[in-house]
Amino acid sequence: MEADKKDQKYKILKKLDAGGMAEVFLAEMETVKGFKKTVAIKRIRPNLIKEEKFVKMFMDEARLSLFLQHANIASVFDVGMSEKHFFIVMEYVEGLNLKSVLELLQNPTLPPHMAVFVMQNVCEALHYAHTLRDSSTGEPFHIVHRDISPPNILISKAGEIKLVDFGLAKASSQGEKSEPGVIKGKYSYLSPEAAAGLEVDHRTDIFAAGIILFELITGRRLFLGENNYETVLQVKEARVPRLSTLVPSVHPELERIVAKALERDPEKRFQSASDMGDDLTKVLFTMGKAVTKRDIAGYVLDALEVKKRQEPSMLISRDSLLKEFIEDEINQLISIGEMDELAQPGAAPIDLGGLAGAELLKPEHSTAGGAPLGADILNDMDPAIHDSDETAPASGLSLALVEPEQRSAPAAATPTPVVAPRESDSGQVVPSYRTSTPISFARQDVAPEDAGGILKWILLVIVLLGVASGALFFILR
């Protein structure tokens, strides 16, 4: 990929990440011959170029990001198009996102004063975005991020806190407007009004900031049901336990701040991110704890060391040709079997007591979303999305109740695929398909009793080739 064919301004070095709507590359930008800068380039996926809705969303993010110039927000330098690929040139933050730091250090918490410092910086970024005005007209943008979550909080090796990914942001300048009743954002970090599909304002970001602060202090998820539907219902009810019941040593003033940020009624919350940030700054003085960027950087450097030690054992990377070859071979072996003794029932409709026959309907477009810049996928504390490597569909999620009599009974003789929505990294539905008949790893022209032995030999050869190729790669490197 060449971002600019005329003067070769951007040179792609490697792929960093990919999501449902976009992919991110590490690149080198040459401004004047001999002067280079490392940047991150985010581009819309090639298969979505013809999808007008996704292109509008991507360009909305690009247009909005150019106005955002703040120390706690990753900067955007350029927007362009090359070979029909729209792309955004962004600041490359050398470090990790908040989720990755916690995951690599195998500790779901931060010391309370560290958690307060991180979220105070996030509040500064939010206040700037919420109050930003168009410099030419003076009109407010009314920006609402709508995706405040651990993967979108980057921490550099220098301890800088950077808010990223305004792909789902709502602003008055947008060309693509949200439809009523459509949910956008990660389910576990929604506000009650967002979970209900109502109109949201800047206070929905404050609620999400409160969730993250609660989780950093307690080390447990605040809203997490057995499935996405239950998680959304938990958010709508917003039943928040007292912080002191989970962490008895918590400072009373910090408990008050968290409780206020997590009020179900937006009118009872902090009315601005700056108000929450000011209270967080004051509680640090009250706690008698001094925190610097160097303290935060220590956590990032420790996490990076862990990641460095893990990398040599990862012989097959996510984007390697070897993995693609293995997946292709495995896919060729998959066929629908007829082993009745292993048959399992398909997914049942959601039934939540009073909500008899409630079902979670998947959106019409369920394959696109925004990829967090330089961020791994949030799955460490959320079993519901642990296997997800995709970002959320841009079209969001529609919730509807379907009465039992409205459902048509499936044919008895045909195993009908059942859509089981799961939460993606950006919190939207990525449908996974299951059938009432189990999947058998056997070629259709091979007898079932011989399939196991053949498959073992094939997998053994593939694994040996993978280990040998990986070892050779690291030796040559």
PAMI-880150 format. One line per field, with one value per residue (C-alpha): residue number from 1; residue in one letter; chain; x, y, z. Coordinates in pm, 1 decimal, always signed. Layout:
% PAMI-880150
n	(NUM; ...)
res	(A; ...)
chain	(A; ...)
u	(X; ...)
v	(Y; ...)
w	(Z; ...)
***
This chain:
% PAMI-880150
n	(1; 2; 3; 4; 5; 6; 7; 8; 9; 10; 11; 12; 13; 14; 15; 16; 17; 18; 19; 20; 21; 22; 23; 24; 25; 26; 27; 28; 29; 30; 31; 32; 33; 34; 35; 36; 37; 38; 39; 40; 41; 42; 43; 44; 45; 46; 47; 48; 49; 50; 51; 52; 53; 54; 55; 56; 57; 58; 59; 60; 61; 62; 63; 64; 65; 66; 67; 68; 69; 70; 71; 72; 73; 74; 75; 76; 77; 78; 79; 80; 81; 82; 83; 84; 85; 86; 87; 88; 89; 90; 91; 92; 93; 94; 95; 96; 97; 98; 99; 100; 101; 102; 103; 104; 105; 106; 107; 108; 109; 110; 111; 112; 113; 114; 115; 116; 117; 118; 119; 120; 121; 122; 123; 124; 125; 126; 127; 128; 129; 130; 131; 132; 133; 134; 135; 136; 137; 138; 139; 140; 141; 142; 143; 144; 145; 146; 147; 148; 149; 150; 151; 152; 153; 154; 155; 156; 157; 158; 159; 160; 161; 162; 163; 164; 165; 166; 167; 168; 169; 170; 171; 172; 173; 174; 175; 176; 177; 178; 179; 180; 181; 182; 183; 184; 185; 186; 187; 188; 189; 190; 191; 192; 193; 194; 195; 196; 197; 198; 199; 200; 201; 202; 203; 204; 205; 206; 207; 208; 209; 210; 211; 212; 213; 214; 215; 216; 217; 218; 219; 220; 221; 222; 223; 224; 225; 226; 227; 228; 229; 230; 231; 232; 233; 234; 235; 236; 237; 238; 239; 240; 241; 242; 243; 244; 245; 246; 247; 248; 249; 250; 251; 252; 253; 254; 255; 256; 257; 258; 259; 260; 261; 262; 263; 264; 265; 266; 267; 268; 269; 270; 271; 272; 273; 274; 275; 276; 277; 278; 279; 280; 281; 282; 283; 284; 285; 286; 287; 288; 289; 290; 291; 292; 293; 294; 295; 296; 297; 298; 299; 300; 301; 302; 303; 304; 305; 306; 307; 308; 309; 310; 311; 312; 313; 314; 315; 316; 317; 318; 319; 320; 321; 322; 323; 324; 325; 326; 327; 328; 329; 330; 331; 332; 333; 334; 335; 336; 337; 338; 339; 340; 341; 342; 343; 344; 345; 346; 347; 348; 349; 350; 351; 352; 353; 354; 355; 356; 357; 358; 359; 360; 361; 362; 363; 364; 365; 366; 367; 368; 369; 370; 371; 372; 373; 374; 375; 376; 377; 378; 379; 380; 381; 382; 383; 384; 385; 386; 387; 388; 389; 390; 391; 392; 393; 394; 395; 396; 397; 398; 399; 400; 401; 402; 403; 404; 405; 406; 407; 408; 409; 410; 411; 412; 413; 414; 415; 416; 417; 418; 419; 420; 421; 422; 423; 424; 425; 426; 427; 428; 429; 430; 431; 432; 433; 434; 435; 436; 437; 438; 439; 440; 441; 442; 443; 444; 445; 446; 447; 448; 449; 450; 451; 452; 453; 454; 455; 456; 457; 458; 459; 460; 461; 462; 463; 464; 465; 466; 467; 468; 469; 470; 471; 472; 473; 474; 475; 476; 477)
res	(M; E; A; D; K; K; D; Q; K; Y; K; I; L; K; K; L; D; A; G; G; M; A; E; V; F; L; A; E; M; E; T; V; K; G; F; K; K; T; V; A; I; K; R; I; R; P; N; L; I; K; E; E; K; F; V; K; M; F; M; D; E; A; R; L; S; L; F; L; Q; H; A; N; I; A; S; V; F; D; V; G; M; S; E; K; H; F; F; I; V; M; E; Y; V; E; G; L; N; L; K; S; V; L; E; L; L; Q; N; P; T; L; P; P; H; M; A; V; F; V; M; Q; N; V; C; E; A; L; H; Y; A; H; T; L; R; D; S; S; T; G; E; P; F; H; I; V; H; R; D; I; S; P; P; N; I; L; I; S; K; A; G; E; I; K; L; V; D; F; G; L; A; K; A; S; S; Q; G; E; K; S; E; P; G; V; I; K; G; K; Y; S; Y; L; S; P; E; A; A; A; G; L; E; V; D; H; R; T; D; I; F; A; A; G; I; I; L; F; E; L; I; T; G; R; R; L; F; L; G; E; N; N; Y; E; T; V; L; Q; V; K; E; A; R; V; P; R; L; S; T; L; V; P; S; V; H; P; E; L; E; R; I; V; A; K; A; L; E; R; D; P; E; K; R; F; Q; S; A; S; D; M; G; D; D; L; T; K; V; L; F; T; M; G; K; A; V; T; K; R; D; I; A; G; Y; V; L; D; A; L; E; V; K; K; R; Q; E; P; S; M; L; I; S; R; D; S; L; L; K; E; F; I; E; D; E; I; N; Q; L; I; S; I; G; E; M; D; E; L; A; Q; P; G; A; A; P; I; D; L; G; G; L; A; G; A; E; L; L; K; P; E; H; S; T; A; G; G; A; P; L; G; A; D; I; L; N; D; M; D; P; A; I; H; D; S; D; E; T; A; P; A; S; G; L; S; L; A; L; V; E; P; E; Q; R; S; A; P; A; A; A; T; P; T; P; V; V; A; P; R; E; S; D; S; G; Q; V; V; P; S; Y; R; T; S; T; P; I; S; F; A; R; Q; D; V; A; P; E; D; A; G; G; I; L; K; W; I; L; L; V; I; V; L; L; G; V; A; S; G; A; L; F; F; I; L; R)
chain	(A; A; A; A; A; A; A; A; A; A; A; A; A; A; A; A; A; A; A; A; A; A; A; A; A; A; A; A; A; A; A; A; A; A; A; A; A; A; A; A; A; A; A; A; A; A; A; A; A; A; A; A; A; A; A; A; A; A; A; A; A; A; A; A; A; A; A; A; A; A; A; A; A; A; A; A; A; A; A; A; A; A; A; A; A; A; A; A; A; A; A; A; A; A; A; A; A; A; A; A; A; A; A; A; A; A; A; A; A; A; A; A; A; A; A; A; A; A; A; A; A; A; A; A; A; A; A; A; A; A; A; A; A; A; A; A; A; A; A; A; A; A; A; A; A; A; A; A; A; A; A; A; A; A; A; A; A; A; A; A; A; A; A; A; A; A; A; A; A; A; A; A; A; A; A; A; A; A; A; A; A; A; A; A; A; A; A; A; A; A; A; A; A; A; A; A; A; A; A; A; A; A; A; A; A; A; A; A; A; A; A; A; A; A; A; A; A; A; A; A; A; A; A; A; A; A; A; A; A; A; A; A; A; A; A; A; A; A; A; A; A; A; A; A; A; A; A; A; A; A; A; A; A; A; A; A; A; A; A; A; A; A; A; A; A; A; A; A; A; A; A; A; A; A; A; A; A; A; A; A; A; A; A; A; A; A; A; A; A; A; A; A; A; A; A; A; A; A; A; A; A; A; A; A; A; A; A; A; A; A; A; A; A; A; A; A; A; A; A; A; A; A; A; A; A; A; A; A; A; A; A; A; A; A; A; A; A; A; A; A; A; A; A; A; A; A; A; A; A; A; A; A; A; A; A; A; A; A; A; A; A; A; A; A; A; A; A; A; A; A; A; A; A; A; A; A; A; A; A; A; A; A; A; A; A; A; A; A; A; A; A; A; A; A; A; A; A; A; A; A; A; A; A; A; A; A; A; A; A; A; A; A; A; A; A; A; A; A; A; A; A; A; A; A; A; A; A; A; A; A; A; A; A; A; A; A; A; A; A; A; A; A; A; A; A; A; A; A; A; A; A; A; A; A; A; A; A; A; A; A; A; A; A; A; A; A; A; A; A; A; A; A; A; A; A; A; A)
u	(+0.0; +129.9; -51.7; +61.3; +193.9; +294.1; +573.5; +585.9; +511.9; +412.4; +595.3; +406.9; +622.8; +382.5; +22.7; -68.7; -433.2; -757.8; -1123.6; -1459.5; -1448.2; -1081.9; -724.8; -420.2; -62.5; +265.8; +416.6; +699.9; +617.0; +879.1; +807.2; +1124.9; +1379.4; +1577.8; +1334.4; +1110.0; +847.1; +678.7; +300.6; -2.0; -223.2; -583.3; -771.6; -1115.4; -1124.7; -1108.4; -1429.4; -1619.8; -1510.5; -1838.8; -2050.1; -2157.0; -2269.9; -1931.0; -1739.3; -1945.1; -1874.9; -1503.4; -1488.3; -1689.7; -1420.2; -1145.8; -1315.4; -1379.9; -1034.1; -863.2; -1021.2; -905.6; -574.7; -514.9; -232.5; -459.6; -600.0; -400.6; -347.8; -447.9; -203.4; -356.1; -653.4; -631.9; -719.8; -499.2; -614.9; -970.9; -857.6; -952.4; -694.2; -621.6; -264.1; -247.5; +2.9; +175.0; +165.7; +451.0; +313.5; +5.1; -361.2; -501.7; -654.1; -322.2; -131.9; -370.9; -371.2; +5.5; +68.1; -207.6; -359.3; -708.6; -655.4; -439.7; -360.4; -647.8; -427.6; -293.3; -646.2; -753.0; -459.9; -539.4; -907.6; -837.5; -639.6; -925.0; -1165.0; -945.5; -958.9; -1336.3; -1397.7; -1195.2; -1387.9; -1726.7; -1673.4; -1491.1; -1621.0; -1575.7; -1303.1; -1461.8; -1822.6; -1792.4; -2063.6; -2015.7; -1960.0; -2149.4; -1907.2; -1991.9; -1726.9; -1966.8; -1687.8; -1495.9; -1341.5; -998.7; -883.2; -935.9; -715.3; -352.9; -58.7; +278.8; +620.1; +655.1; +336.5; +119.7; -252.3; -410.0; -775.9; -828.0; -1089.3; -1362.1; -1508.1; -1841.7; -1837.4; -2156.1; -2123.6; -2338.5; -2105.4; -2159.6; -2287.3; -2397.9; -2669.9; -2761.7; -3100.4; -3338.2; -3320.0; -2975.3; -2711.3; -2348.0; -2056.6; -1935.0; -2223.1; -2040.2; -1951.7; -2284.3; -2485.8; -2844.9; -2985.2; -2764.0; -2867.5; -3229.7; -3161.4; -3237.0; -3066.1; -2731.1; -2518.0; -2175.6; -2293.2; -2294.4; -1913.3; -1899.5; -2092.9; -1845.6; -1552.8; -1716.0; -1744.0; -1373.2; -1274.9; -1495.9; -1337.4; -979.5; -1030.7; -1230.2; -1080.8; -1425.7; -1662.6; -1952.6; -2195.5; -2151.4; -2439.8; -2435.1; -2501.9; -2515.1; -2886.0; -2849.9; -2554.6; -2765.2; -3045.2; -2797.2; -2676.7; -3034.8; -3105.5; -2768.8; -2755.6; -2412.7; -2283.8; -2120.7; -1748.5; -1668.9; -1846.4; -1594.1; -1288.1; -1325.9; -1011.1; -1136.1; -1131.2; -1486.5; -1445.6; -1338.2; -1643.0; -1863.1; -1707.3; -1760.3; -2118.9; -2197.9; -2047.7; -2257.9; -2596.0; -2868.0; -3030.3; -2804.0; -2926.6; -2771.7; -2432.6; -2142.6; -2269.7; -1929.2; -1614.2; -1417.2; -1623.3; -1538.5; -1173.8; -1148.3; -1290.7; -1044.5; -755.7; -876.4; -911.0; -545.2; -444.3; -686.8; -539.4; -191.1; -72.9; +148.6; +142.2; +359.0; +377.2; +692.9; +493.2; +244.1; +525.4; +668.5; +357.9; +377.0; +746.4; +689.6; +403.6; +615.5; +888.1; +633.9; +511.5; +869.2; +930.6; +609.7; +678.1; +948.5; +697.9; +439.9; +576.4; +252.9; +134.0; -218.5; -126.0; +132.2; +102.6; +161.4; -150.5; -352.2; -225.5; -322.1; -666.7; -721.1; -630.1; -854.1; -1144.4; -1111.7; -1162.1; -1482.2; -1808.9; -2144.5; -2150.3; -2436.5; -2313.2; -2643.9; -2484.7; -2298.1; -2587.7; -2643.4; -2944.2; -2914.3; -2926.5; -3253.3; -3434.2; -3358.6; -3620.5; -3592.2; -3887.3; -4127.9; -3984.8; -4126.8; -3984.0; -3743.2; -3488.1; -3179.8; -3205.2; -2886.1; -2833.7; -2863.2; -2493.7; -2286.6; -1940.4; -1802.8; -1673.5; -1382.9; -1050.2; -886.4; -560.0; -265.3; -484.8; -533.2; -885.8; -1060.4; -1129.1; -935.4; -1221.8; -1511.4; -1570.4; -1852.3; -1608.6; -1288.1; -1269.5; -1360.4; -1099.4; -1335.3; -1468.3; -1829.8; -2065.1; -2103.2; -2477.0; -2508.9; -2752.3; -3130.9; -3317.8; -3668.7; -3910.4; -4062.8; -4372.5; -4377.9; -4672.3; -4478.5; -4210.0; -4233.5; -4144.0; -3838.6; -3878.2; -3818.6; -3606.7; -3370.0; -3102.4; -3169.7; -2870.1; -2928.0; -2767.4; -2600.7; -2491.3; -2174.7; -2015.3; -1725.5; -1439.9; -1628.5; -1930.0; -2154.9; -2298.6; -2087.4; -2310.9; -2165.5; -2356.9; -2435.4; -2638.6; -2827.7; -2603.0; -2240.1; -1949.2; -1724.8; -1363.6; -1373.3; -1360.2; -1684.7; -1517.5; -1356.5; -1531.2; -1605.7; -1409.1; -1091.2; -1124.6; -964.6; -640.3; -603.6; -672.3; -411.1; -141.2; -233.9; -233.5; +97.8; +263.1; +121.1; +240.5; +590.0; +609.2; +491.5; +748.5; +1029.0; +930.3; +890.6; +1227.5; +1396.0; +1230.4; +1359.7; +1707.7; +1738.7; +1596.7)
v	(+0.0; +343.0; +630.2; +884.3; +774.6; +1123.6; +1196.3; +874.3; +1083.5; +785.1; +453.2; +165.8; -31.5; -289.5; -356.9; -275.2; -367.4; -430.6; -407.2; -432.1; -96.8; +5.8; -115.9; +59.6; +61.0; +183.7; +418.2; +658.7; +1009.9; +1205.0; +1579.9; +1715.6; +1484.4; +1331.0; +1436.7; +1151.0; +1092.7; +771.7; +788.9; +560.3; +541.9; +433.9; +344.5; +214.4; -152.0; -211.4; -416.6; -121.3; +142.3; +108.3; +121.9; +485.7; +463.4; +344.4; +590.0; +875.3; +753.4; +724.1; +1071.9; +1210.8; +1077.8; +1224.1; +1564.2; +1583.0; +1461.6; +1744.0; +1992.7; +1807.2; +1947.3; +1857.4; +1702.3; +1418.1; +1336.2; +1160.6; +1412.5; +1374.6; +1519.8; +1449.4; +1301.8; +1172.3; +915.6; +679.8; +416.1; +468.2; +410.2; +681.8; +718.1; +920.0; +999.1; +996.3; +1041.9; +715.0; +667.3; +438.1; +248.2; +44.5; +95.3; +73.4; -267.8; -412.2; -277.0; -449.9; -770.2; -801.9; -728.8; -978.6; -728.5; -587.9; -295.1; +11.6; +171.5; +417.8; +726.0; +597.5; +525.2; +875.2; +1029.9; +839.2; +927.6; +1290.8; +1314.7; +1147.7; +1403.9; +1686.6; +1537.1; +1493.1; +1846.9; +1982.6; +1772.0; +1845.7; +2222.7; +2251.8; +2518.7; +2575.4; +2839.8; +2991.0; +3016.6; +2997.8; +2734.0; +2442.0; +2098.4; +1922.3; +1629.8; +1311.5; +1037.4; +747.6; +488.1; +567.0; +232.9; +88.2; +7.8; +370.2; +510.1; +492.6; +537.3; +619.4; +507.7; +858.6; +825.5; +1042.8; +965.9; +984.5; +941.2; +788.1; +658.7; +911.9; +671.6; +655.8; +1017.6; +1220.3; +1581.4; +1851.3; +1859.2; +1496.0; +1394.7; +1052.3; +1078.5; +803.5; +643.1; +656.4; +347.2; +243.8; +167.9; +260.3; +183.1; -109.5; -260.8; -273.2; +97.2; +238.8; +489.5; +403.1; +648.8; +504.9; +150.5; +257.8; +393.5; +750.5; +1071.7; +1112.4; +1412.1; +1465.9; +1315.8; +969.8; +995.9; +1095.8; +781.2; +567.1; +737.3; +648.9; +283.0; +264.9; +431.4; +186.3; -111.5; +12.1; +42.1; -276.5; -506.7; -632.9; -558.4; -334.3; -436.7; -783.0; -1020.9; -1374.8; -1229.9; -892.3; -849.3; -901.1; -661.8; -390.4; -449.9; -419.3; -86.6; +39.8; -42.9; +103.5; -71.0; +27.8; -125.1; +101.7; +118.7; +72.4; -264.7; -396.2; -194.4; -104.8; +109.5; +339.7; +711.3; +839.6; +1132.8; +902.4; +685.7; +994.9; +1092.3; +745.6; +731.7; +1072.5; +986.2; +668.7; +823.4; +671.4; +1011.5; +1235.4; +1540.6; +1400.4; +1326.3; +1564.0; +1814.8; +1854.7; +1645.8; +1937.2; +1919.4; +1550.7; +1616.4; +1895.2; +1669.0; +1395.7; +1642.0; +1753.5; +1397.1; +1328.7; +1610.4; +1484.2; +1134.3; +1281.1; +1099.4; +1258.5; +1101.8; +1191.0; +1073.5; +887.8; +674.4; +583.7; +521.5; +260.5; +45.5; +75.2; -13.2; -317.3; -429.5; -380.6; -599.0; -874.1; -835.6; -851.5; -1178.7; -1323.7; -1235.0; -1499.5; -1771.9; -1634.4; -1807.4; -1764.5; -1405.1; -1289.2; -1153.8; -1411.3; -1602.4; -1920.9; -1871.1; -1792.6; -2114.6; -2318.7; -2158.6; -2226.5; -2593.3; -2629.6; -2463.6; -2712.9; -2994.3; -2855.5; -3011.8; -3057.8; -3401.6; -3630.0; -3754.3; -3765.3; -3883.6; -3553.7; -3335.3; -3021.5; -2792.3; -2460.2; -2124.2; -2058.4; -1723.9; -1493.6; -1520.4; -1280.3; -1349.9; -1064.5; -1006.1; -1331.0; -1426.8; -1131.3; -1170.2; -973.8; -874.9; -832.1; -512.8; -516.0; -433.9; -632.1; -635.9; -289.3; -64.2; +151.2; -0.9; +145.3; +304.0; +92.6; -90.1; -457.2; -591.2; -564.1; -917.7; -981.7; -938.6; -1004.7; -1371.5; -1272.3; -1112.6; -1301.5; -1459.1; -1145.6; -979.5; -752.7; -408.7; -308.3; -265.8; +98.7; +62.3; -20.0; -255.8; -244.4; -401.1; -528.5; -764.9; -1037.9; -1206.3; -1588.7; -1599.9; -1383.7; -1646.2; -1904.5; -2258.9; -2401.9; -2705.0; -3023.4; -3194.5; -2906.2; -2790.3; -2414.9; -2190.1; -1975.2; -1634.6; -1595.5; -1232.9; -1170.1; -846.7; -729.7; -517.5; -198.4; -333.3; -407.4; -733.5; -961.7; -1261.1; -1606.3; -1887.8; -2215.7; -2510.6; -2781.9; -3035.1; -3046.5; -2966.7; -3257.9; -3211.9; -3461.8; -3441.9; -3545.5; -3823.7; -3979.9; -4227.3; -4079.0; -4350.8; -4261.4; -3883.0; -3858.8; -4030.0; -3835.2; -3507.3; -3579.6; -3643.3; -3328.1; -3110.2; -3263.9; -3177.7; -2824.2; -2767.4; -2896.4; -2669.8; -2377.3; -2437.2; -2476.9; -2164.1; -1961.8; -2071.7; -1992.2; -1649.7; -1551.9; -1690.9; -1490.6; -1178.4)
w	(+0.0; -92.7; +72.6; -187.1; -525.6; -643.3; -398.7; -193.6; +116.1; +330.1; +344.8; +508.9; +754.3; +894.6; +984.9; +1345.3; +1381.1; +1195.6; +1280.5; +1113.8; +933.1; +930.3; +954.8; +1100.2; +969.9; +1110.0; +853.2; +791.8; +679.7; +485.8; +501.5; +344.6; +186.9; +469.5; +745.8; +857.1; +1122.6; +1239.7; +1214.5; +1220.2; +912.8; +950.4; +634.5; +553.7; +458.8; +80.1; +81.5; +229.3; -21.3; -210.2; +106.8; +124.5; +489.0; +613.0; +398.3; +546.8; +899.1; +829.0; +679.4; +971.9; +1203.9; +983.9; +958.1; +1331.0; +1431.8; +1242.1; +1483.9; +1796.5; +1917.8; +2282.4; +2484.0; +2595.9; +2249.7; +1976.1; +1696.1; +1330.7; +1077.3; +740.0; +555.7; +202.0; -59.1; -257.1; -503.9; -381.5; -20.6; +226.7; +502.0; +815.8; +922.4; +1300.8; +1580.0; +1666.0; +2042.1; +2141.4; +2436.9; +2523.3; +2585.3; +2936.8; +2875.7; +2755.8; +3056.8; +3296.3; +3092.0; +3052.9; +3421.2; +3510.4; +3749.6; +3682.8; +3920.9; +3962.6; +4298.2; +4365.0; +4330.4; +3995.7; +3872.6; +3974.9; +3786.7; +3465.1; +3471.8; +3559.7; +3233.5; +3045.8; +3194.0; +3063.6; +2713.4; +2736.5; +2857.6; +2565.9; +2313.1; +2470.6; +2463.5; +2130.0; +1891.6; +1520.9; +1491.5; +1179.6; +1301.4; +1677.1; +1686.1; +1929.3; +1781.1; +2063.2; +2047.0; +2236.5; +2212.6; +2287.5; +2306.7; +2626.9; +2729.1; +2828.6; +2471.4; +2369.5; +2646.3; +2532.2; +2769.0; +2617.9; +2741.1; +2881.8; +3086.6; +2861.3; +2858.0; +2510.2; +2420.0; +2074.4; +1830.2; +1762.9; +1507.0; +1691.7; +1805.9; +1773.2; +1660.8; +1505.5; +1202.6; +1108.2; +769.1; +892.7; +1158.6; +1403.7; +1369.1; +1669.4; +1888.0; +1759.0; +2021.4; +1953.1; +2182.8; +2391.6; +2583.0; +2917.6; +2894.8; +2781.2; +2980.3; +3081.6; +2827.4; +2551.2; +2644.0; +2610.0; +2260.7; +2370.1; +2263.0; +2440.1; +2533.1; +2690.4; +3020.3; +2863.2; +2839.8; +3207.6; +3299.3; +3099.7; +3275.1; +3606.7; +3500.9; +3416.9; +3745.3; +3937.4; +3760.0; +3802.5; +4178.7; +4238.3; +3975.2; +3873.4; +3588.1; +3677.8; +3403.1; +3254.7; +3189.6; +3054.9; +2709.5; +2540.5; +2601.1; +2977.1; +2984.8; +2819.0; +3071.3; +3358.9; +3222.6; +3185.9; +3550.7; +3660.8; +3996.4; +4127.7; +4453.9; +4707.6; +4645.6; +5015.3; +5022.0; +4770.7; +4878.4; +5247.7; +5243.7; +4968.8; +5048.7; +5123.5; +4885.6; +4603.0; +4670.9; +4641.3; +4308.4; +4159.2; +4285.9; +4137.1; +3798.3; +3791.1; +3873.0; +3657.7; +3607.2; +3392.0; +3584.9; +3904.6; +3750.6; +3706.6; +3454.9; +3292.5; +3261.2; +3405.8; +3727.2; +3762.6; +3677.6; +3936.7; +4206.7; +4113.1; +4141.5; +4485.2; +4613.2; +4526.7; +4761.9; +5025.5; +4997.3; +5030.1; +4718.2; +4456.2; +4110.2; +3811.2; +3451.7; +3543.5; +3788.3; +3513.8; +3266.0; +3503.1; +3459.3; +3081.6; +3067.8; +3290.5; +3066.3; +2753.5; +2904.6; +2960.9; +2603.9; +2472.8; +2658.5; +2519.1; +2155.4; +2081.8; +2172.8; +1932.6; +1621.7; +1432.2; +1436.5; +1359.2; +1017.1; +911.8; +587.6; +783.1; +993.3; +682.8; +525.7; +834.0; +853.7; +484.3; +528.0; +833.0; +653.6; +369.6; +619.4; +769.9; +664.7; +829.5; +996.9; +1085.5; +1425.2; +1610.4; +1930.3; +1959.4; +1853.2; +2059.1; +2061.4; +1883.6; +2056.8; +2234.3; +2223.9; +2515.6; +2790.3; +3081.0; +3307.1; +3251.4; +2904.8; +2769.0; +2435.8; +2414.6; +2138.9; +2045.3; +1680.7; +1484.4; +1281.6; +904.5; +869.1; +1112.7; +968.0; +1010.5; +1280.6; +1386.4; +1489.6; +1801.0; +1700.2; +1811.1; +2062.6; +2135.7; +2174.8; +2511.9; +2628.7; +2947.4; +3192.0; +2957.1; +2873.4; +2640.5; +2398.7; +2472.8; +2127.8; +1937.9; +1719.0; +1531.8; +1602.2; +1618.8; +1327.0; +1251.3; +1221.9; +1589.4; +1759.9; +1757.4; +2048.4; +1996.0; +2169.4; +1958.2; +2094.7; +2084.0; +1846.1; +1598.5; +1555.6; +1282.9; +1385.6; +1204.7; +983.7; +1182.9; +918.2; +843.7; +1093.0; +1074.2; +1149.2; +1457.8; +1486.7; +1824.1; +1851.4; +2044.9; +2156.6; +1948.7; +2071.9; +1999.8; +2176.9; +1882.6; +1753.1; +1537.2; +1458.1; +1499.9; +1338.7; +1509.6; +1391.0; +1571.3; +1394.4; +1513.0; +1282.1; +1186.1; +1077.6; +791.7; +415.8; +258.8; +61.8; +370.9; +597.8; +943.4; +1122.6; +924.5; +958.4; +1302.9; +1203.9; +879.1; +1053.8; +1322.3; +1058.7; +865.1; +1177.5; +1290.9; +958.5; +969.8; +1327.4; +1246.2; +941.0; +1153.7; +1428.0; +1175.8; +981.4; +1298.4; +1436.0; +1103.6; +1098.7; +1443.0; +1372.5; +1048.7; +1211.7)
***
